[in-house]
Amino acid sequence: MTEPGPDRRTGRRKLALLAAVFLLPLAAAMWLNLSSWRPASGAQHGVLIEPPRPLPEVVLMLPDGRTAPAQDLRGSWFLVYLGNGPCAEPCSAALTEMRRVRLALARDAARVRRILLHAGDCCGPDFHALYDQDLLVLAASGTAGRALLELFPRAPDGRASVYVVDPLGRLMMRHPASGVTSGLLRDLERLLRLSSIG
C-alpha cells in the first residue's frame, strides 16, 4: 500500500483548515449561548430593564380632570419622569432635559413623547402651558395607579430617573434624571434607528 502523495496531504490539510474556519466560530457561539454568557456591559448608556416590563393599561387622569385615552399611551416611544407632589426644581429641570433630547432627535422627534407621571397633587390645569404641547401630565391615583408606579424600578441611590417605554407599552430602560441629555439621546437614536414601530 502506498503512502498518500504530498499533494494529497496538502489537500487534506487545506480541507481541515477550511472546516475549522467555518465550524469553530459556530461551536464557540453555540457554547456561549448555552452557557448564558453575556458581556459585562452593553453599548447602552442607561440601565436596561430585563426583561422589559409590560405596563398595564390603567386609568390615568389629565390635570383638567378628564381621563387620558388609552390609545394616547401606546404607539409612540415615551420618556417618563415620575413626580411626587408639586413639580419643583428637580422635576422642572428633568422635563427641560427631556425636551432637549426630544428636539435633538430632529425628524424623529415626532416618534417620542414625554410624560410626567405623578402620584398625588402635582399640577394645575395651567401647568401644561408652561411646557410645549408634547408633554402629557398624568396622575396615577388609587390602587391601580400605585401598582403602576411600583413597576418603575428606582435607582439604588434613590435619585430620580427618566424611563424609556417602547410603543408596545413595555418599560425597558432607566436613565438618571440629571445630566441625562447625551447618553439618553444616543440610546434613543439607536432605538429609533433599529425600530420599525412607533
C-alpha positions as CSV (number, residue, x, y, z in Angstrom):
1,M,0.0,0.0,0.0
2,T,1.4,3.4,-1.0
3,E,1.6,6.5,1.2
4,P,-0.6,9.4,0.1
5,G,1.4,11.9,-2.0
6,P,2.4,15.3,-0.9
7,D,-0.4,16.9,-3.0
8,R,-3.0,14.7,-1.3
9,R,-1.7,15.5,2.2
10,T,-1.7,19.3,1.4
11,G,-5.3,19.0,0.1
12,R,-6.4,17.3,3.4
13,R,-4.7,20.0,5.5
14,K,-6.5,22.7,3.5
15,L,-9.8,20.9,3.9
16,A,-9.3,20.6,7.6
17,L,-8.3,24.2,7.9
18,L,-11.3,25.3,5.9
19,A,-13.6,23.2,8.1
20,A,-12.0,24.7,11.2
21,V,-12.5,28.3,9.9
22,F,-16.3,27.7,9.5
23,L,-17.0,25.2,12.3
24,L,-15.0,26.7,15.3
25,P,-16.9,30.1,15.4
26,L,-20.2,28.2,15.2
27,A,-19.2,25.9,18.0
28,A,-18.0,28.9,20.1
29,A,-21.3,30.7,19.5
30,M,-23.3,27.7,20.5
31,W,-21.2,27.2,23.7
32,L,-21.6,30.9,24.6
33,N,-25.4,30.7,24.0
34,L,-25.8,27.6,26.0
35,S,-23.7,28.9,28.9
36,S,-25.9,32.1,29.0
37,W,-22.8,34.3,29.0
38,R,-23.3,37.9,28.3
39,P,-20.9,40.8,28.0
40,A,-20.3,42.7,31.3
41,S,-21.7,45.9,29.8
42,G,-23.6,46.8,26.6
43,A,-23.5,49.7,24.3
44,Q,-26.3,51.5,26.0
45,H,-25.8,54.4,28.4
46,G,-28.8,53.8,30.6
47,V,-29.7,50.8,32.7
48,L,-31.6,48.1,30.8
49,I,-34.7,46.7,32.5
50,E,-34.5,43.0,31.8
51,P,-36.9,41.6,30.9
52,P,-38.8,44.6,29.7
53,R,-41.9,45.1,31.9
54,P,-45.3,45.4,30.2
55,L,-47.2,48.3,31.7
56,P,-50.9,47.6,32.4
57,E,-53.5,49.9,30.9
58,V,-54.5,51.9,33.9
59,V,-57.0,54.8,34.0
60,L,-54.8,58.0,34.3
61,M,-56.2,61.5,34.8
62,L,-55.2,64.7,33.0
63,P,-54.8,67.9,35.0
64,D,-58.2,69.1,34.0
65,G,-59.9,66.0,35.5
66,R,-60.6,64.2,32.2
67,T,-59.4,60.6,31.7
68,A,-56.5,60.1,29.4
69,P,-57.4,58.0,26.3
70,A,-55.7,54.6,26.5
71,Q,-54.5,54.9,22.9
72,D,-52.5,58.0,23.8
73,L,-50.2,55.8,25.8
74,R,-49.3,53.4,23.0
75,G,-47.8,53.6,19.6
76,S,-45.0,56.1,20.4
77,W,-41.8,56.0,22.3
78,F,-42.2,57.7,25.7
79,L,-39.8,59.4,28.1
80,V,-41.4,59.1,31.6
81,Y,-40.5,61.1,34.7
82,L,-42.1,60.2,38.0
83,G,-43.2,63.1,40.1
84,N,-44.5,63.1,43.7
85,G,-46.1,66.3,44.8
86,P,-45.5,69.7,43.1
87,C,-43.1,69.8,40.2
88,A,-40.3,71.7,41.9
89,E,-36.8,72.5,40.5
90,P,-35.5,68.9,40.0
91,C,-38.7,67.9,38.2
92,S,-38.7,71.1,36.1
93,A,-35.0,70.5,35.2
94,A,-35.7,66.9,34.2
95,L,-38.6,67.9,32.0
96,T,-36.4,70.5,30.3
97,E,-33.7,68.0,29.6
98,M,-36.2,65.5,28.3
99,R,-37.5,68.3,25.9
100,R,-33.9,69.0,24.7
101,V,-33.4,65.3,24.0
102,R,-36.7,65.1,22.0
103,L,-35.8,68.2,20.0
104,A,-32.3,66.9,19.3
105,L,-33.9,63.9,17.5
106,A,-34.8,66.3,14.7
107,R,-37.0,64.4,12.2
108,D,-37.6,61.5,14.7
109,A,-38.8,63.9,17.4
110,A,-42.4,63.2,16.4
111,R,-41.9,59.5,17.4
112,V,-41.1,60.4,21.0
113,R,-43.5,61.9,23.6
114,R,-42.8,63.0,27.2
115,I,-44.9,62.0,30.2
116,L,-44.8,63.5,33.7
117,L,-46.5,60.6,35.7
118,H,-47.2,61.7,39.2
119,A,-48.9,60.5,42.4
120,G,-50.8,63.0,44.4
121,D,-51.3,66.6,43.9
122,C,-48.9,67.9,41.3
123,C,-50.0,70.3,38.7
124,G,-53.0,72.5,38.0
125,P,-54.6,72.8,34.5
126,D,-52.3,75.7,33.5
127,F,-49.1,73.7,34.3
128,H,-49.2,72.3,30.7
129,A,-48.9,75.7,29.2
130,L,-45.5,76.2,30.8
131,Y,-44.1,73.4,28.6
132,D,-44.5,72.5,25.0
133,Q,-47.6,70.6,23.8
134,D,-45.9,67.2,23.6
135,L,-45.8,66.9,27.4
136,L,-48.5,64.6,28.9
137,V,-49.2,65.3,32.6
138,L,-50.9,62.3,34.1
139,A,-52.0,61.4,37.6
140,A,-51.7,57.8,38.7
141,S,-54.1,57.5,41.7
142,G,-55.8,54.8,43.5
143,T,-54.7,51.2,43.9
144,A,-54.2,50.6,40.2
145,G,-52.1,53.8,39.9
146,R,-49.9,52.9,42.8
147,A,-49.4,49.4,41.4
148,L,-48.4,51.0,38.1
149,L,-45.8,53.3,39.8
150,E,-44.3,50.3,41.6
151,L,-43.3,48.8,38.3
152,F,-40.8,51.5,37.7
153,P,-37.5,50.5,39.3
154,R,-35.9,53.2,41.4
155,A,-32.2,53.9,41.2
156,P,-30.2,52.3,44.0
157,D,-29.1,55.7,45.3
158,G,-32.7,56.9,45.4
159,R,-32.1,59.6,42.8
160,A,-34.9,60.5,40.3
161,S,-34.8,58.7,36.9
162,V,-36.1,59.2,33.3
163,Y,-37.6,56.0,31.9
164,V,-37.9,54.8,28.3
165,V,-41.2,53.0,27.4
166,D,-41.5,51.4,23.9
167,P,-44.5,51.8,21.6
168,L,-45.9,48.4,22.9
169,G,-46.1,49.8,26.4
170,R,-43.1,48.0,27.8
171,L,-40.8,49.7,30.3
172,M,-37.3,49.0,29.0
173,M,-34.6,51.4,30.2
174,R,-33.8,53.8,33.1
175,H,-31.5,56.9,33.0
176,P,-30.6,59.3,35.8
177,A,-32.8,62.4,35.6
178,S,-29.9,64.8,36.0
179,G,-27.2,65.0,33.3
180,V,-29.3,62.7,31.1
181,T,-29.1,64.5,27.8
182,S,-26.2,63.0,25.9
183,G,-26.5,59.4,27.0
184,L,-30.3,59.3,26.6
185,L,-30.1,60.9,23.2
186,R,-27.6,58.3,22.0
187,D,-29.7,55.5,23.3
188,L,-32.9,56.9,21.7
189,E,-31.2,57.5,18.4
190,R,-30.1,53.8,18.4
191,L,-33.5,52.5,19.4
192,L,-35.3,54.6,16.8
193,R,-32.9,53.6,14.1
194,L,-33.3,49.9,14.8
195,S,-37.1,50.0,15.5
196,S,-39.8,49.8,12.8
197,I,-42.5,50.6,15.3
198,G,-43.5,53.9,16.8
